[in-house]
Amino acid sequence: MSERDPSLRIKEIYRSIQGESSFAGWPCTFVRTVGCDLRCSYCDEPHAFSGGERMTIAEILMRVKELGVQLVELTGGEPLLQPALPELCSELLREGYRVLIETGGHRDISTLDPRVHVILDVKTPGSGMSAHNDLENLKRLGPGGEVKLVVGDAQDYAWARNLIRAHHLEQRFPVHLSPVHGVLDPKELAAWMLRDGLGARLNLQLHKYVWGADATQV
């Protein structure tokens, strides 16, 4: 590790069940960073916009080790706002952890070690943030990556379907469509996907069905 041991602003580090992506259902340690430069209409983690504490990489690694889970997800907020995030990923990989990162799709992911499993959360129009998407990330995303699109209504779904097909995403990565919890009925989204024969997975936020939509650290 670097002698300077850089730090990151961390909101919380906790152990739970992975609620989304291809890893849904697996025990996972979450490292949630502070700060986000987007304000999605459906954001369910606004508590990560501020607060937290500054922790060195060594302190983060120690806490992750204490929790004893080999799958680690870096999330936020927007974790790529933290300059030391790539170094934290590299240290976790060096320690033998499987590392996931969920990022909003608007910041360059090429700074990350290619072994990091990137979940690229591309913003649909209903988020109010789709103008910020960096679609070059769809080219940067490696073979271990995934794409997630949160869908709030039929217009979001049509936009997501067109993006998936225009970039041949279903042939390159696992693609997940997630209904905005409590807004879009999953049955409706499933019906649209079946109607169109879309090569994507229905992605439900498993943790919200287990612990409820308002539970924290899950």
The 8 nearest C-alpha neighbors of each residue, nearest first, counted from 0:
[[1, 2, 4, 90, 3, 57, 86, 56],
 [0, 2, 3, 4, 5, 86, 56, 90],
 [3, 1, 4, 0, 5, 57, 56, 55],
 [2, 4, 1, 5, 0, 6, 55, 56],
 [5, 3, 2, 1, 55, 56, 6, 0],
 [6, 4, 55, 3, 83, 56, 7, 1],
 [5, 7, 55, 54, 56, 53, 83, 4],
 [6, 8, 53, 54, 9, 81, 83, 55],
 [9, 7, 53, 52, 33, 32, 54, 51],
 [8, 10, 32, 51, 52, 33, 11, 31],
 [11, 9, 51, 32, 33, 31, 47, 52],
 [10, 12, 31, 9, 30, 13, 51, 32],
 [13, 11, 30, 29, 31, 28, 10, 14],
 [12, 14, 29, 28, 11, 216, 15, 30],
 [13, 15, 28, 27, 29, 66, 16, 12],
 [16, 14, 217, 27, 26, 28, 17, 13],
 [15, 17, 26, 25, 27, 24, 18, 206],
 [18, 16, 23, 24, 25, 27, 19, 26],
 [17, 19, 205, 23, 206, 204, 16, 24],
 [18, 20, 23, 204, 17, 202, 205, 22],
 [21, 19, 22, 23, 175, 202, 18, 118],
 [20, 22, 23, 19, 173, 145, 175, 24],
 [21, 23, 20, 25, 17, 24, 19, 18],
 [24, 22, 19, 17, 18, 20, 21, 25],
 [23, 25, 17, 16, 18, 22, 26, 205],
 [24, 26, 17, 16, 23, 22, 27, 70],
 [27, 25, 16, 15, 17, 24, 68, 70],
 [26, 28, 70, 71, 15, 16, 17, 14],
 [27, 29, 14, 71, 13, 68, 72, 70],
 [30, 28, 72, 13, 12, 71, 73, 31],
 [29, 31, 12, 73, 72, 74, 11, 32],
 [30, 32, 75, 74, 11, 10, 9, 73],
 [33, 31, 9, 75, 10, 78, 8, 76],
 [34, 32, 47, 10, 9, 8, 48, 76],
 [35, 33, 48, 76, 49, 47, 77, 32],
 [36, 34, 76, 77, 37, 48, 33, 80],
 [35, 37, 34, 38, 77, 80, 76, 48],
 [38, 36, 35, 39, 128, 77, 103, 131],
 [39, 37, 40, 36, 42, 128, 35, 127],
 [40, 38, 126, 42, 41, 127, 128, 37],
 [39, 41, 126, 42, 127, 38, 125, 128],
 [40, 42, 39, 43, 126, 179, 125, 151],
 [43, 41, 39, 44, 40, 45, 38, 126],
 [42, 44, 45, 41, 46, 212, 213, 39],
 [43, 45, 46, 42, 47, 76, 75, 48],
 [46, 44, 47, 48, 43, 42, 76, 49],
 [45, 47, 44, 48, 49, 50, 10, 43],
 [48, 46, 33, 45, 76, 49, 44, 34],
 [49, 47, 34, 45, 46, 33, 35, 76],
 [50, 48, 47, 33, 34, 51, 46, 10],
 [51, 49, 10, 52, 33, 48, 47, 46],
 [50, 52, 10, 9, 8, 33, 49, 53],
 [53, 51, 9, 8, 54, 10, 50, 7],
 [52, 54, 8, 7, 9, 6, 55, 51],
 [55, 53, 6, 7, 58, 8, 52, 59],
 [56, 54, 6, 58, 57, 5, 4, 59],
 [55, 57, 59, 58, 6, 87, 60, 4],
 [58, 56, 60, 55, 59, 61, 4, 54],
 [59, 57, 61, 55, 56, 60, 54, 62],
 [60, 58, 56, 62, 61, 57, 63, 55],
 [61, 59, 63, 57, 58, 62, 64, 56],
 [60, 62, 58, 64, 59, 63, 57, 65],
 [63, 61, 65, 59, 64, 60, 58, 66],
 [64, 62, 60, 66, 65, 61, 59, 67],
 [63, 65, 61, 67, 62, 66, 60, 68],
 [64, 66, 62, 67, 63, 61, 68, 60],
 [67, 65, 63, 64, 68, 14, 62, 28],
 [66, 68, 64, 65, 69, 63, 28, 14],
 [69, 67, 70, 66, 27, 28, 26, 71],
 [68, 70, 96, 97, 71, 67, 27, 95],
 [69, 71, 97, 27, 68, 96, 98, 28],
 [72, 70, 28, 98, 27, 29, 99, 97],
 [71, 73, 99, 29, 100, 98, 30, 74],
 [74, 72, 100, 30, 31, 29, 99, 101],
 [73, 75, 31, 101, 78, 100, 30, 72],
 [76, 74, 77, 31, 32, 78, 33, 47],
 [75, 77, 35, 34, 47, 33, 32, 48],
 [76, 78, 75, 35, 79, 80, 102, 34],
 [77, 79, 80, 75, 74, 32, 81, 76],
 [80, 78, 81, 77, 84, 106, 82, 102],
 [79, 81, 78, 77, 82, 35, 34, 84],
 [80, 82, 79, 84, 83, 78, 7, 8],
 [83, 81, 84, 80, 79, 85, 7, 86],
 [82, 84, 86, 81, 85, 5, 87, 7],
 [83, 85, 87, 81, 86, 82, 88, 79],
 [86, 84, 88, 111, 87, 83, 89, 110],
 [85, 87, 89, 88, 83, 84, 90, 56],
 [86, 88, 84, 90, 89, 85, 56, 91],
 [89, 87, 85, 91, 86, 90, 92, 84],
 [88, 90, 86, 92, 87, 91, 93, 85],
 [89, 91, 93, 87, 92, 88, 86, 94],
 [92, 90, 94, 88, 93, 89, 96, 87],
 [93, 91, 89, 95, 96, 94, 90, 88],
 [92, 94, 90, 91, 95, 89, 96, 88],
 [93, 95, 91, 92, 96, 90, 89, 60],
 [94, 96, 92, 93, 91, 97, 69, 90],
 [97, 95, 69, 92, 91, 94, 98, 70],
 [96, 98, 70, 69, 71, 92, 95, 99],
 [97, 99, 71, 115, 72, 96, 116, 70],
 [100, 98, 72, 116, 117, 115, 71, 73],
 [99, 101, 73, 117, 72, 74, 118, 102],
 [100, 102, 118, 74, 119, 117, 73, 99],
 [103, 101, 119, 104, 120, 77, 100, 118],
 [102, 104, 120, 105, 121, 119, 77, 101],
 [103, 105, 121, 119, 120, 102, 132, 106],
 [104, 106, 132, 133, 103, 131, 107, 134],
 [107, 105, 104, 108, 133, 79, 103, 102],
 [106, 108, 109, 136, 105, 110, 133, 104],
 [109, 107, 110, 111, 106, 136, 139, 140],
 [108, 110, 111, 107, 139, 112, 136, 140],
 [111, 109, 108, 85, 112, 107, 113, 79],
 [112, 110, 85, 109, 108, 113, 115, 88],
 [111, 113, 114, 115, 89, 110, 85, 88],
 [114, 112, 115, 111, 141, 116, 109, 143],
 [115, 113, 112, 116, 143, 98, 92, 111],
 [116, 114, 113, 98, 112, 99, 117, 111],
 [115, 117, 99, 144, 143, 98, 114, 100],
 [116, 118, 144, 100, 99, 119, 115, 101],
 [119, 117, 101, 145, 146, 144, 100, 120],
 [118, 120, 146, 104, 102, 121, 147, 117],
 [121, 119, 147, 103, 104, 148, 102, 146],
 [122, 120, 104, 148, 119, 103, 147, 132],
 [121, 123, 129, 128, 126, 120, 148, 132],
 [122, 124, 129, 125, 126, 155, 121, 149],
 [125, 123, 129, 126, 127, 155, 128, 122],
 [126, 124, 127, 123, 155, 151, 40, 150],
 [125, 127, 39, 40, 128, 124, 123, 122],
 [126, 128, 125, 124, 39, 129, 40, 123],
 [129, 127, 126, 130, 131, 39, 122, 124],
 [128, 130, 122, 124, 131, 123, 132, 127],
 [131, 129, 128, 132, 127, 124, 122, 133],
 [130, 132, 129, 105, 128, 133, 122, 104],
 [133, 131, 105, 129, 130, 104, 134, 122],
 [134, 132, 105, 135, 136, 104, 131, 106],
 [133, 135, 136, 137, 132, 104, 138, 105],
 [136, 134, 137, 138, 133, 139, 107, 132],
 [135, 137, 139, 134, 138, 140, 133, 107],
 [136, 138, 135, 140, 134, 139, 166, 133],
 [139, 137, 136, 135, 140, 134, 141, 166],
 [138, 140, 136, 137, 141, 109, 135, 108],
 [141, 139, 137, 138, 144, 136, 142, 117],
 [140, 142, 144, 143, 139, 113, 138, 117],
 [141, 143, 144, 172, 140, 171, 145, 116],
 [144, 142, 141, 116, 145, 117, 172, 114],
 [145, 143, 117, 116, 141, 142, 140, 118],
 [144, 146, 118, 173, 172, 174, 119, 117],
 [147, 145, 119, 174, 118, 120, 175, 173],
 [146, 148, 175, 120, 174, 119, 176, 121],
 [149, 147, 176, 121, 120, 177, 175, 150],
 [148, 150, 177, 178, 176, 179, 123, 147],
 [151, 149, 178, 155, 156, 177, 179, 152],
 [150, 152, 179, 183, 178, 155, 125, 182],
 [151, 153, 155, 154, 150, 156, 183, 125],
 [154, 152, 156, 155, 157, 151, 150, 188],
 [155, 153, 157, 156, 152, 158, 125, 124],
 [156, 154, 158, 150, 152, 153, 157, 123],
 [155, 157, 153, 159, 154, 158, 150, 160],
 [158, 156, 160, 154, 159, 155, 161, 153],
 [157, 159, 155, 161, 156, 160, 162, 154],
 [160, 158, 156, 162, 161, 157, 155, 163],
 [161, 159, 157, 163, 162, 158, 156, 164],
 [160, 162, 164, 158, 159, 163, 165, 157],
 [163, 161, 159, 165, 164, 160, 166, 158],
 [164, 162, 168, 160, 161, 166, 165, 167],
 [163, 165, 167, 161, 166, 162, 160, 168],
 [164, 166, 162, 167, 163, 161, 168, 160],
 [165, 167, 168, 164, 163, 162, 137, 169],
 [168, 166, 164, 169, 170, 165, 163, 171],
 [167, 169, 163, 171, 166, 170, 172, 164],
 [168, 170, 198, 171, 167, 172, 174, 199],
 [171, 169, 168, 167, 172, 198, 173, 166],
 [172, 170, 168, 169, 167, 173, 142, 174],
 [173, 171, 145, 169, 168, 174, 170, 144],
 [172, 174, 145, 169, 146, 175, 199, 171],
 [175, 173, 146, 199, 147, 172, 145, 200],
 [176, 174, 147, 200, 202, 199, 201, 146],
 [177, 175, 148, 201, 202, 149, 147, 200],
 [176, 178, 202, 149, 203, 150, 148, 201],
 [179, 177, 150, 183, 149, 180, 151, 185],
 [178, 180, 151, 182, 183, 150, 149, 181],
 [181, 179, 182, 178, 183, 204, 212, 184],
 [180, 182, 183, 179, 184, 178, 212, 185],
 [183, 181, 179, 180, 184, 151, 178, 152],
 [184, 182, 178, 179, 151, 181, 185, 152],
 [183, 185, 186, 187, 182, 188, 178, 181],
 [186, 184, 188, 187, 178, 189, 183, 203],
 [187, 185, 189, 184, 188, 190, 183, 191],
 [188, 186, 190, 185, 184, 189, 191, 183],
 [187, 189, 185, 191, 190, 186, 192, 184],
 [190, 188, 186, 192, 187, 191, 185, 193],
 [191, 189, 187, 193, 188, 192, 194, 186],
 [192, 190, 194, 188, 189, 193, 195, 187],
 [191, 193, 189, 197, 195, 190, 194, 196],
 [194, 192, 196, 190, 195, 191, 189, 197],
 [193, 195, 191, 192, 196, 190, 197, 189],
 [196, 194, 197, 192, 193, 191, 190, 160],
 [195, 197, 193, 194, 192, 198, 191, 199],
 [196, 198, 192, 195, 199, 193, 160, 194],
 [199, 197, 169, 196, 200, 174, 170, 192],
 [198, 200, 174, 197, 175, 169, 176, 201],
 [201, 199, 175, 202, 176, 174, 198, 173],
 [200, 202, 176, 175, 177, 203, 189, 199],
 [203, 201, 177, 176, 175, 200, 19, 204],
 [202, 204, 205, 177, 201, 19, 178, 18],
 [205, 203, 18, 19, 206, 207, 202, 208],
 [204, 206, 18, 208, 207, 203, 209, 19],
 [207, 205, 18, 209, 208, 204, 210, 217],
 [208, 206, 211, 212, 210, 205, 209, 204],
 [207, 209, 205, 206, 211, 210, 204, 212],
 [208, 210, 206, 207, 211, 205, 212, 217],
 [211, 209, 207, 208, 206, 214, 212, 217],
 [212, 210, 207, 208, 213, 214, 209, 206],
 [211, 213, 207, 214, 210, 208, 180, 206],
 [214, 212, 211, 215, 207, 210, 43, 217],
 [215, 213, 211, 212, 210, 217, 216, 207],
 [214, 216, 217, 213, 212, 210, 44, 211],
 [217, 215, 13, 214, 15, 14, 11, 12],
 [216, 15, 215, 206, 214, 16, 210, 14]]
